[in-house]
Amino acid sequence: VSTQSTGSSGINAEYGGPDGIGRKVLRLNQVALTDIKINIPRGCKTKTVRTAMAKEGVEAKLAATSLVKKFAAKNAKAQLGDFARFKNRVAKTASNRKIRSTVRKLKKSS
């Protein structure tokens, strides 16, 4: 990732991803930063980046982050059909009803 200033549009970063994602420029407010870091020379080729990522196990580390888990959960929820959404809503309603009754009992007893 290299940063460059482009006048009034703010600071951009050049991004090159794995598996055929070519390099492109993204705004920094579109980027989610993690603690995962690889040491590569400045201005290196894509092949060097890919080998360094494979050597460090970046994909496995990234899959273990909460950011990727949230994204996967969001995608799984978006793929649900009508009946699955209905079942989730009914389960959530039942759970909330149990919580509400427990809270009422505790308030009443104290």
Backbone bond lengths (Angstrom), bond angles and torsions (degrees), N, CA, C in turn:
res aa  C-N    CA-C-N  psi(-1)  N-CA   C-N-CA  omega(-1)  CA-C   N-CA-C  phi
1 V - - - 1.442 - - 1.519 107.93 -
2 S 1.301 115.79 123.31 1.454 119.27 175.59 1.515 108.00 -120.31
3 T 1.311 116.75 138.78 1.456 120.10 -178.53 1.509 110.09 -98.64
4 Q 1.305 114.66 147.97 1.461 119.86 176.93 1.518 107.96 -147.88
5 S 1.315 116.05 143.04 1.445 120.82 178.03 1.518 109.25 -91.87
6 T 1.324 115.09 135.38 1.461 118.86 -179.35 1.520 110.21 -123.92
7 G 1.291 116.73 52.03 1.454 121.45 174.79 1.519 112.83 68.34
8 S 1.335 117.04 -127.88 1.453 121.83 -173.07 1.519 113.02 -75.36
9 S 1.345 118.82 -14.57 1.459 119.73 -177.59 1.519 113.17 -82.12
10 G 1.324 118.62 -2.59 1.459 121.58 175.94 1.506 112.81 96.32
11 I 1.322 115.53 -160.28 1.458 120.82 -176.77 1.525 109.16 -100.33
12 N 1.313 115.66 134.50 1.453 122.26 179.45 1.511 109.30 -114.30
13 A 1.314 115.94 162.96 1.455 121.92 175.88 1.518 108.24 -130.97
14 E 1.319 115.70 143.56 1.455 119.95 176.36 1.512 107.46 -90.36
15 Y 1.319 115.76 130.00 1.463 121.74 -174.65 1.506 109.20 -119.93
16 G 1.316 116.40 134.97 1.457 121.53 173.09 1.508 107.98 -132.57
17 G 1.315 117.09 119.54 1.450 120.37 -175.29 1.511 113.33 -103.46
18 P 1.318 117.01 175.28 1.458 121.88 178.99 1.527 111.61 -79.11
19 D 1.305 115.64 168.23 1.467 123.41 171.44 1.520 114.05 56.22
20 G 1.303 116.51 53.86 1.460 120.41 171.01 1.515 115.66 81.40
21 I 1.326 118.71 4.73 1.458 119.85 175.70 1.516 106.81 -80.12
22 G 1.306 116.98 114.84 1.452 120.60 -177.43 1.516 111.98 -73.23
23 R 1.296 115.40 167.56 1.460 119.99 178.71 1.516 109.49 -72.70
24 K 1.322 114.89 139.22 1.453 120.69 176.63 1.512 108.81 -151.43
25 V 1.314 116.82 165.61 1.457 122.44 -177.87 1.523 108.74 -99.07
26 L 1.325 116.05 128.77 1.464 122.91 177.02 1.519 109.23 -121.77
27 R 1.330 115.96 151.00 1.461 119.85 172.45 1.525 108.13 -75.79
28 L 1.314 117.30 148.24 1.461 120.94 -176.65 1.519 112.81 -66.36
29 N 1.342 118.69 -22.69 1.458 118.89 176.74 1.529 111.68 -76.89
30 Q 1.323 118.17 -5.42 1.452 122.29 175.56 1.524 111.68 -97.12
31 V 1.319 117.42 -2.51 1.459 122.08 -173.09 1.528 109.54 -107.07
32 A 1.340 116.67 134.42 1.460 121.90 173.26 1.527 107.40 -103.94
33 L 1.317 116.64 119.06 1.454 121.33 -177.07 1.522 111.22 -87.76
34 T 1.321 116.04 144.82 1.461 122.48 176.19 1.523 108.35 -125.34
35 D 1.321 116.29 177.99 1.468 121.40 178.39 1.526 112.03 -85.36
36 I 1.311 117.97 -2.04 1.456 121.85 -177.39 1.527 108.53 -74.41
37 K 1.342 115.59 129.15 1.455 120.13 -175.92 1.520 109.37 -141.56
38 I 1.321 116.04 139.42 1.457 121.01 172.42 1.519 108.01 -123.80
39 N 1.308 116.08 147.85 1.454 120.64 179.79 1.522 108.98 -96.93
40 I 1.323 115.58 112.45 1.458 121.72 178.11 1.519 108.07 -133.46
41 P 1.323 116.42 153.50 1.466 118.28 177.79 1.523 111.21 -72.58
42 R 1.296 115.60 156.74 1.461 121.37 179.56 1.522 109.71 -69.31
43 G 1.326 116.04 135.17 1.459 121.19 176.44 1.518 113.99 73.73
44 C 1.311 118.06 25.21 1.468 119.86 -177.69 1.530 111.10 -79.65
45 K 1.304 115.74 166.05 1.460 122.06 -178.06 1.528 110.38 -78.00
46 T 1.320 115.35 162.96 1.458 121.73 -178.76 1.516 111.26 -61.66
47 K 1.320 117.03 -37.57 1.463 120.91 179.98 1.527 110.83 -61.22
48 T 1.315 117.43 -39.75 1.463 122.26 178.59 1.525 110.33 -64.17
49 V 1.331 116.33 -41.14 1.468 120.63 179.00 1.522 110.05 -64.23
50 R 1.330 116.69 -44.86 1.469 120.26 -179.07 1.522 111.92 -63.26
51 T 1.328 117.68 -42.07 1.464 119.87 179.67 1.533 110.93 -67.31
52 A 1.327 117.10 -38.29 1.465 120.30 177.98 1.525 110.55 -66.17
53 M 1.341 116.79 -39.02 1.466 120.45 177.84 1.525 110.64 -65.27
54 A 1.324 117.14 -41.40 1.470 120.83 179.57 1.527 110.56 -66.57
55 K 1.333 116.25 -40.29 1.464 121.29 -179.35 1.531 111.26 -63.90
56 E 1.312 117.19 -41.30 1.465 122.22 -178.01 1.530 112.76 -82.35
57 G 1.338 117.99 -12.58 1.467 120.74 -179.11 1.516 112.71 70.40
58 V 1.316 115.98 42.29 1.458 121.80 -175.06 1.532 111.45 -63.61
59 E 1.328 117.58 -40.42 1.467 119.66 -177.21 1.516 111.55 -63.94
60 A 1.328 117.86 -39.68 1.465 121.19 178.45 1.527 110.59 -67.64
61 K 1.324 116.67 -40.62 1.464 120.75 178.51 1.529 110.31 -65.01
62 L 1.332 115.90 -41.35 1.458 120.58 -179.12 1.522 110.96 -66.96
63 A 1.328 117.52 -37.79 1.468 120.98 179.61 1.521 111.64 -64.60
64 A 1.335 117.57 -23.32 1.461 121.58 -179.15 1.530 112.81 -86.92
65 T 1.327 118.90 -5.20 1.464 121.00 -177.95 1.519 110.88 -79.99
66 S 1.317 115.81 153.99 1.462 120.90 -179.81 1.526 111.01 -68.08
67 L 1.317 117.27 -28.37 1.459 121.16 179.12 1.527 111.43 -60.51
68 V 1.320 116.92 -45.75 1.461 121.39 -179.83 1.522 110.64 -70.89
69 K 1.344 116.55 -37.09 1.460 119.73 178.54 1.526 111.19 -64.19
70 K 1.335 117.02 -40.42 1.462 120.81 177.31 1.525 110.75 -64.16
71 F 1.327 116.17 -41.55 1.458 120.74 179.71 1.523 110.75 -63.85
72 A 1.350 117.24 -41.33 1.460 121.18 178.99 1.523 110.94 -65.68
73 A 1.333 117.16 -40.66 1.457 120.76 178.55 1.522 111.06 -64.74
74 K 1.324 116.28 -39.39 1.463 120.83 178.82 1.526 110.59 -64.33
75 N 1.328 116.57 -42.87 1.463 119.99 178.06 1.520 111.97 -65.82
76 A 1.334 117.25 -39.79 1.461 121.06 178.80 1.523 110.55 -63.75
77 K 1.322 116.53 -40.36 1.468 120.48 178.82 1.521 110.80 -66.64
78 A 1.317 117.24 -36.42 1.464 121.23 179.52 1.526 111.59 -68.37
79 Q 1.334 118.03 -25.02 1.460 121.94 -178.62 1.526 113.15 -84.72
80 L 1.336 118.05 -5.88 1.456 120.63 -177.56 1.521 111.72 -67.15
81 G 1.312 115.66 147.58 1.462 121.25 175.66 1.515 110.76 -88.26
82 D 1.332 116.22 -178.00 1.460 121.23 -177.39 1.522 111.94 -61.47
83 F 1.330 116.91 -46.33 1.466 119.86 -175.85 1.519 111.19 -68.01
84 A 1.322 118.16 -37.12 1.462 121.01 177.73 1.525 110.86 -65.66
85 R 1.335 117.32 -40.46 1.465 120.22 176.47 1.529 110.44 -63.76
86 F 1.337 116.28 -39.46 1.459 121.04 177.92 1.530 110.64 -62.33
87 K 1.335 117.21 -45.05 1.464 120.82 179.54 1.523 110.94 -62.48
88 N 1.324 116.78 -40.36 1.473 120.51 177.76 1.519 111.39 -63.39
89 R 1.337 116.23 -40.82 1.457 120.42 179.96 1.520 110.91 -65.76
90 V 1.327 117.42 -42.01 1.463 121.24 179.02 1.525 110.57 -64.66
91 A 1.341 117.13 -42.52 1.470 120.98 178.89 1.528 110.78 -63.68
92 K 1.329 117.23 -40.87 1.458 120.77 179.93 1.527 110.59 -66.61
93 T 1.324 116.69 -40.04 1.461 120.77 178.20 1.523 110.60 -62.52
94 A 1.335 117.24 -43.89 1.464 121.09 179.13 1.526 110.97 -63.59
95 S 1.323 116.80 -41.74 1.464 121.16 178.67 1.521 110.63 -63.19
96 N 1.317 116.80 -45.58 1.468 120.63 179.69 1.522 111.25 -64.11
97 R 1.329 117.21 -34.63 1.454 121.29 179.08 1.534 110.28 -65.42
98 K 1.340 116.61 -41.86 1.466 120.32 177.88 1.528 110.94 -63.72
99 I 1.319 116.23 -43.27 1.467 121.00 179.94 1.520 109.96 -62.77
100 R 1.328 115.70 -45.17 1.461 120.72 -178.69 1.524 111.39 -61.84
101 S 1.336 117.50 -42.32 1.464 119.94 -179.57 1.525 110.99 -67.76
102 T 1.327 117.26 -36.96 1.467 120.99 177.88 1.526 110.77 -65.29
103 V 1.317 116.52 -42.54 1.467 120.70 179.06 1.524 110.14 -64.10
104 R 1.326 117.53 -41.00 1.472 120.69 178.68 1.526 111.00 -62.93
105 K 1.338 116.44 -41.12 1.461 120.31 178.83 1.529 110.60 -63.06
106 L 1.316 116.03 -43.01 1.465 119.78 179.79 1.521 111.90 -65.62
107 K 1.336 116.94 -38.30 1.465 120.05 178.46 1.510 110.55 -66.97
108 K 1.338 115.84 -39.71 1.444 121.03 -177.99 1.532 111.25 -67.38
109 S 1.352 116.33 -38.04 1.461 120.28 -177.93 1.532 112.90 -74.66
110 S 1.309 117.82 -23.95 1.478 119.10 -177.84 1.497 113.53 -95.25
